[in-house]
Every structure is written in C-alpha cells, then in structure tokens.
Amino acid sequence: MSEPLTFPAPVVELTPPHLPKWEREYRAFRQLLPQLLTTHRDQYVAIHEGQIVDSGDDKLALALRVLSRIGNVAIHVGLVTEEPDPVARSGVRREIRLPGGAP
C-alpha cells in the first residue's frame, strides 16, 4: 500500500463584498469622524472617494457646490457631531390598490 499524498491547504483570498459608492463614502465619514470632531465640529462635510472634499454650515449648499464641481456622483454629506444621525422621513406615501377597487 502506498503512502497518502498530503497537499498544502489552498490559499483562499476573500474579497470584501462590493459596496455601493454611497455606502463606501458613509463608512469613510464614520471612520474619519473622530478626527473631524477636532477640526470640523458642528459643520457639514462632503466625502468623495473617501476624502473630505469640502465643508460648510449649510448642508444643501455644500452638496450642490460639491456636485457642481465633481459631477452627479454619489457622495456623503454628514454633520460632524457626537450625536447619532437623526431619523429622516421623506414624506412619500405609497398606496397600493388591489384589483377590484379594494385599497
């Protein structure tokens, strides 16, 4: 009878799941937050490609300024504070009507 063959364990490279661009920017914001609290407290910052690209006191003006400069791509604009993000509601209401007129 012959000796069993032993092979080295295969190398498996796990790549992280592909995240949408906005999610990557949000994660970069959360990672940068401790540093931002010392430099941009109570200001809004815009994150693009994992970097701070602009900041200001007005969230909408900041977003429009950055988007006009870099184009219509996903960015994250967040308020630099120790408080958790407020819950935002869009105000959109969707009604589904079933066949036969019943709501």
Sequence and secondary structure as in RCSB ss.txt:
>XXXX:A:sequence
MSEPLTFPAPVVELTPPHLPKWEREYRAFRQLLPQLLTTHRDQYVAIHEGQIVDSGDDKLALALRVLSRIGNVAI
HVGLVTEEPDPVARSGVRREIRLPGGAP
>XXXX:A:secstr
                    HHHHHHHHHHHHHHHHHHHSTTSEEEEETTEEEEEES HHHHHHHHHHHH S   
EEEE  SS               TTS  
